[in-house]
Amino acid sequence: MNRMLIVIALLGVSPMDSEIDLVLDRSQWETLKALGTPDADRRPVDKQAIERLVSEKLAEMQDGRPVITPMGRKAVVRGSPSLWDISG
């Protein structure tokens, strides 16, 4: 099985907030990135990945569909540059 864990450190909203470390597997990471695309509602979703993303507040359900949250967008922006050199 090709399994990759992605660790993303997010800074809190205010200076008083601590850094949040997220650990996502490849499916959760790919699902999170897909939710941020314009055609996200037409893509197949991994229900387990969605459940985890919702529990981590990276996604939420709106009208029965998963959508990326501002924190999820921040995770994609923060996580993407550090993953550019990783070959899967």
Helices and strands as residue ranges (DSSP letters): E 5-10, E 20-25, H 26-35, G 40-42, H 47-55, E 59-62, E 65-68, H 70-83
